[in-house]
């Protein structure tokens, strides 16, 4: 993994996933160290972010590194017409690693081609979000004790949701059964189902997950993302498609956990927060440890 960009979850192997998760567990035990002392990490966020940006910056700061960058591209030279290629070349001169979020699919791969330092994709449009995937995997492994032989329910926006796309790709390396629950307009794209078919993995599709919920080990809720829709009428039609309530998980398995990449809008009722199944806030904290593991591995410090 040393000096290697992380643009797609496929840039890392199954063995790499396992190494990152083991290292994240070490950082959870001791998150404050000086491993990154003397290193500068650039965070370039061309679209809004709270958890991802702050967890990266927290991860770096807790390890003694410095953070430079921006969270609003309107205050940068991009607003003057500077190309992404030129921005990346310049920022490479100032940093040891670049973390970038951008609204356009493929932008992270483009950035990695022009950067002289490793690039970590913090989300490129509806394409991929590999560091979210690794923290999700860490959360699943921590709560279930394994990544094999699990029933993973993905609920909500499966068409535009980059988090579910990346997670499916990673978990397809394990013996996973998937349940895709969404309105017809937001179904899991065909290419991901073809991938599962090629790997001989089972999946089910439907609109109502209450009849299956007692089988779930993980329920992965997603927000219907208004910013991904070009048709506002389509968004209004599907935005309130799914709402998870406490009463809906009363017969769930004892080990079942509810995950969500956040932010939550109205797809998880507040009464779920105090149940033993709710894990999304701890999941967000796990992002610090996982991103510490990713950064130090790429820089060859761990």
FINUMAR-138962 format. One record per residue (C-alpha): residue in three letters; x negated, y negated, z; residue number from 1. Coordinates in steps of 0.02 Angstrom, whole numbers, padded with zeros to 5 digits, m for minus. Example, Ala and Ser with C-alpha at 12.3 -4.5 7.8 and 13.67 -1.06 7.14 Angstrom:
// residues 2
NODE   residu        x        y        z   num
NODE      ala   m00615    00225    00390     1
NODE      ser   m00684    00053    00357     2
This chain:
// residues 302
NODE   residu        x        y        z   num
NODE      unk    00000    00000    00000     1
NODE      unk   m00150   m00117    00020     2
NODE      unk   m00140   m00272   m00091     3
NODE      unk    00016   m00200   m00174     4
NODE      unk    00169   m00307   m00208     5
NODE      unk    00338   m00246   m00145     6
NODE      unk    00463   m00299   m00279     7
NODE      unk    00568   m00141   m00294     8
NODE      unk    00597   m00010   m00162     9
NODE      unk    00518    00108   m00290    10
NODE      unk    00352    00016   m00271    11
NODE      unk    00331    00119   m00113    12
NODE      unk    00338    00308   m00105    13
NODE      unk    00434    00417    00017    14
NODE      unk    00273    00439    00116    15
NODE      unk    00254    00249    00119    16
NODE      unk    00431    00231    00189    17
NODE      unk    00390    00350    00329    18
NODE      unk    00227    00261    00368    19
NODE      unk    00316    00092    00376    20
NODE      unk    00450    00161    00493    21
NODE      unk    00319    00236    00608    22
NODE      unk    00223    00073    00610    23
NODE      unk    00382   m00027    00644    24
NODE      unk    00411    00082    00798    25
NODE      unk    00236    00036    00858    26
NODE      unk    00271   m00148    00833    27
NODE      unk    00436   m00133    00927    28
NODE      unk    00334   m00073    01076    29
NODE      unk    00209   m00216    01058    30
NODE      unk    00270   m00354    00940    31
NODE      unk    00152   m00492    00999    32
NODE      unk   m00028   m00469    00939    33
NODE      unk   m00163   m00566    00846    34
NODE      unk   m00175   m00454    00693    35
NODE      unk   m00133   m00595    00571    36
NODE      unk   m00246   m00726    00649    37
NODE      unk   m00328   m00824    00508    38
NODE      unk   m00198   m00769    00379    39
NODE      unk   m00071   m00882    00292    40
NODE      unk    00096   m00815    00230    41
NODE      unk    00199   m00918    00107    42
NODE      unk    00390   m00904    00117    43
NODE      unk    00471   m00971   m00042    44
NODE      unk    00660   m00969   m00027    45
NODE      unk    00746   m01035   m00184    46
NODE      unk    00918   m00994   m00113    47
NODE      unk    00991   m01001    00064    48
NODE      unk    00938   m00876    00196    49
NODE      unk    00942   m00869    00384    50
NODE      unk    00901   m00694    00448    51
NODE      unk    00778   m00643    00313    52
NODE      unk    00677   m00803    00315    53
NODE      unk    00674   m00822    00504    54
NODE      unk    00634   m00639    00535    55
NODE      unk    00486   m00650    00415    56
NODE      unk    00425   m00808    00501    57
NODE      unk    00451   m00732    00673    58
NODE      unk    00357   m00576    00619    59
NODE      unk    00208   m00680    00559    60
NODE      unk    00207   m00797    00708    61
NODE      unk    00213   m00654    00835    62
NODE      unk    00059   m00580    00751    63
NODE      unk   m00040   m00742    00758    64
NODE      unk   m00023   m00793    00574    65
NODE      unk    00028   m00958    00496    66
NODE      unk    00180   m00989    00386    67
NODE      unk    00195   m01115    00245    68
NODE      unk    00333   m01135    00118    69
NODE      unk    00508   m01202    00095    70
NODE      unk    00690   m01155    00123    71
NODE      unk    00764   m01281    00001    72
NODE      unk    00698   m01284   m00177    73
NODE      unk    00776   m01455   m00207    74
NODE      unk    00634   m01530   m00106    75
NODE      unk    00499   m01447   m00213    76
NODE      unk    00423   m01476   m00384    77
NODE      unk    00547   m01349   m00454    78
NODE      unk    00674   m01490   m00448    79
NODE      unk    00558   m01588   m00563    80
NODE      unk    00555   m01447   m00689    81
NODE      unk    00403   m01349   m00633    82
NODE      unk    00411   m01169   m00692    83
NODE      unk    00413   m01022   m00572    84
NODE      unk    00251   m00963   m00652    85
NODE      unk    00161   m01124   m00607    86
NODE      unk    00234   m01130   m00432    87
NODE      unk    00174   m00954   m00397    88
NODE      unk    00000   m00987   m00466    89
NODE      unk   m00019   m01140   m00356    90
NODE      unk    00049   m01059   m00197    91
NODE      unk   m00066   m00910   m00224    92
NODE      unk   m00211   m01030   m00194    93
NODE      unk   m00143   m01075   m00023    94
NODE      unk   m00091   m00906    00048    95
NODE      unk   m00136   m00723    00074    96
NODE      unk    00038   m00658    00034    97
NODE      unk    00198   m00731   m00040    98
NODE      unk    00374   m00690    00019    99
NODE      unk    00503   m00749   m00108   100
NODE      unk    00692   m00755   m00124   101
NODE      unk    00765   m00812   m00289   102
NODE      unk    00940   m00808   m00365   103
NODE      unk    00883   m00735   m00533   104
NODE      unk    00863   m00548   m00557   105
NODE      unk    00686   m00504   m00609   106
NODE      unk    00610   m00662   m00537   107
NODE      unk    00511   m00568   m00404   108
NODE      unk    00433   m00453   m00535   109
NODE      unk    00388   m00605   m00639   110
NODE      unk    00310   m00689   m00487   111
NODE      unk    00205   m00535   m00449   112
NODE      unk    00133   m00539   m00625   113
NODE      unk    00068   m00717   m00604   114
NODE      unk    00018   m00713   m00421   115
NODE      unk   m00160   m00680   m00368   116
NODE      unk   m00097   m00617   m00198   117
NODE      unk    00037   m00485   m00157   118
NODE      unk    00219   m00536   m00177   119
NODE      unk    00358   m00469   m00066   120
NODE      unk    00534   m00480   m00137   121
NODE      unk    00654   m00552   m00009   122
NODE      unk    00800   m00535   m00131   123
NODE      unk    00816   m00572   m00316   124
NODE      unk    00996   m00603   m00365   125
NODE      unk    01104   m00446   m00362   126
NODE      unk    00952   m00339   m00400   127
NODE      unk    00850   m00281   m00249   128
NODE      unk    00808   m00322   m00068   129
NODE      unk    00674   m00192   m00021   130
NODE      unk    00626   m00260    00150   131
NODE      unk    00809   m00258    00203   132
NODE      unk    00813   m00077    00145   133
NODE      unk    00664   m00031    00253   134
NODE      unk    00739   m00113    00408   135
NODE      unk    00903   m00024    00370   136
NODE      unk    00810    00140    00359   137
NODE      unk    00723    00103    00523   138
NODE      unk    00893    00067    00603   139
NODE      unk    00965    00229    00535   140
NODE      unk    00815    00333    00589   141
NODE      unk    00815    00253    00762   142
NODE      unk    00999    00285    00793   143
NODE      unk    01017    00454    00707   144
NODE      unk    00845    00528    00739   145
NODE      unk    00829    00577    00555   146
NODE      unk    00857    00518    00377   147
NODE      unk    00914    00688    00314   148
NODE      unk    01085    00770    00312   149
NODE      unk    01181    00610    00346   150
NODE      unk    01347    00545    00282   151
NODE      unk    01319    00364    00230   152
NODE      unk    01474    00257    00198   153
NODE      unk    01445    00101    00092   154
NODE      unk    01594   m00016    00102   155
NODE      unk    01642   m00178    00013   156
NODE      unk    01543   m00261   m00126   157
NODE      unk    01451   m00117   m00208   158
NODE      unk    01438   m00202   m00378   159
NODE      unk    01338   m00357   m00331   160
NODE      unk    01269   m00301   m00162   161
NODE      unk    01080   m00288   m00182   162
NODE      unk    01062   m00214   m00008   163
NODE      unk    01168   m00061   m00050   164
NODE      unk    01078   m00037   m00217   165
NODE      unk    00906   m00034   m00135   166
NODE      unk    00965    00073    00010   167
NODE      unk    01043    00201   m00106   168
NODE      unk    00882    00213   m00206   169
NODE      unk    00777    00242   m00050   170
NODE      unk    00897    00365    00033   171
NODE      unk    00908    00464   m00128   172
NODE      unk    00735    00529   m00078   173
NODE      unk    00820    00618    00068   174
NODE      unk    00965    00740    00080   175
NODE      unk    01103    00611    00090   176
NODE      unk    01289    00617    00054   177
NODE      unk    01363    00450    00003   178
NODE      unk    01540    00382    00016   179
NODE      unk    01574    00228   m00091   180
NODE      unk    01725    00128   m00030   181
NODE      unk    01770   m00027   m00131   182
NODE      unk    01902   m00110   m00238   183
NODE      unk    01896   m00059   m00420   184
NODE      unk    01820   m00227   m00468   185
NODE      unk    01671   m00199   m00352   186
NODE      unk    01631   m00015   m00379   187
NODE      unk    01454    00053   m00371   188
NODE      unk    01376    00029   m00544   189
NODE      unk    01362    00184   m00652   190
NODE      unk    01171    00186   m00657   191
NODE      unk    01163    00220   m00471   192
NODE      unk    01287    00364   m00483   193
NODE      unk    01187    00436   m00628   194
NODE      unk    01032    00429   m00516   195
NODE      unk    01122    00531   m00383   196
NODE      unk    01184    00655   m00512   197
NODE      unk    01006    00682   m00575   198
NODE      unk    00947    00715   m00397   199
NODE      unk    01091    00832   m00361   200
NODE      unk    01158    00726   m00218   201
NODE      unk    01342    00719   m00173   202
NODE      unk    01446    00561   m00174   203
NODE      unk    01630    00517   m00157   204
NODE      unk    01723    00362   m00214   205
NODE      unk    01883    00286   m00148   206
NODE      unk    01975    00132   m00088   207
NODE      unk    02029    00193    00085   208
NODE      unk    01894    00255    00204   209
NODE      unk    02006    00285    00355   210
NODE      unk    02043    00462    00297   211
NODE      unk    01855    00499    00292   212
NODE      unk    01792    00392    00435   213
NODE      unk    01779    00537    00558   214
NODE      unk    01642    00610    00446   215
NODE      unk    01533    00454    00447   216
NODE      unk    01361    00445    00527   217
NODE      unk    01332    00268    00462   218
NODE      unk    01460    00141    00401   219
NODE      unk    01367    00008    00302   220
NODE      unk    01482   m00142    00283   221
NODE      unk    01448   m00278    00155   222
NODE      unk    01512   m00453    00124   223
NODE      unk    01601   m00495   m00038   224
NODE      unk    01476   m00624   m00101   225
NODE      unk    01560   m00776   m00176   226
NODE      unk    01394   m00839   m00247   227
NODE      unk    01380   m00686   m00361   228
NODE      unk    01548   m00714   m00447   229
NODE      unk    01563   m00812   m00609   230
NODE      unk    01753   m00800   m00602   231
NODE      unk    01827   m00883   m00445   232
NODE      unk    01995   m00798   m00477   233
NODE      unk    01913   m00627   m00467   234
NODE      unk    01830   m00676   m00304   235
NODE      unk    01994   m00735   m00226   236
NODE      unk    02075   m00570   m00276   237
NODE      unk    01948   m00459   m00188   238
NODE      unk    01872   m00565   m00049   239
NODE      unk    01981   m00491    00090   240
NODE      unk    01982   m00312    00025   241
NODE      unk    01911   m00229    00180   242
NODE      unk    01919   m00269    00365   243
NODE      unk    01844   m00148    00491   244
NODE      unk    01939   m00151    00657   245
NODE      unk    01904   m00066    00822   246
NODE      unk    02060    00043    00804   247
NODE      unk    01991    00114    00642   248
NODE      unk    01838    00193    00723   249
NODE      unk    01915    00263    00882   250
NODE      unk    01897    00441    00814   251
NODE      unk    01722    00416    00745   252
NODE      unk    01576    00530    00785   253
NODE      unk    01485    00489    00946   254
NODE      unk    01326    00452    00849   255
NODE      unk    01410    00342    00717   256
NODE      unk    01342    00165    00698   257
NODE      unk    01407    00016    00600   258
NODE      unk    01275   m00080    00503   259
NODE      unk    01290   m00243    00406   260
NODE      unk    01152   m00345    00321   261
NODE      unk    01240   m00505    00379   262
NODE      unk    01303   m00639    00370   263
NODE      unk    01474   m00574    00417   264
NODE      unk    01625   m00672    00356   265
NODE      unk    01784   m00575    00395   266
NODE      unk    01744   m00395    00350   267
NODE      unk    01708   m00340    00530   268
NODE      unk    01834   m00393    00663   269
NODE      unk    01763   m00468    00822   270
NODE      unk    01836   m00327    00926   271
NODE      unk    01708   m00209    00848   272
NODE      unk    01563   m00307    00923   273
NODE      unk    01583   m00235    01097   274
NODE      unk    01600   m00054    01042   275
NODE      unk    01455    00070    01057   276
NODE      unk    01463    00091    00868   277
NODE      unk    01416   m00090    00830   278
NODE      unk    01232   m00100    00785   279
NODE      unk    01217   m00246    00663   280
NODE      unk    01139   m00371    00785   281
NODE      unk    01006   m00246    00839   282
NODE      unk    00984   m00206    00655   283
NODE      unk    00938   m00388    00624   284
NODE      unk    00809   m00382    00765   285
NODE      unk    00735   m00226    00688   286
NODE      unk    00694   m00334    00538   287
NODE      unk    00554   m00420    00635   288
NODE      unk    00465   m00256    00676   289
NODE      unk    00490   m00185    00502   290
NODE      unk    00425   m00342    00417   291
NODE      unk    00275   m00343    00532   292
NODE      unk    00240   m00166    00472   293
NODE      unk    00261   m00214    00289   294
NODE      unk    00150   m00368    00295   295
NODE      unk    00007   m00287    00393   296
NODE      unk    00011   m00132    00281   297
NODE      unk    00004   m00234    00121   298
NODE      unk   m00139   m00340    00189   299
NODE      unk   m00233   m00182    00240   300
NODE      unk   m00234   m00229    00423   301
NODE      unk   m00141   m00073    00481   302
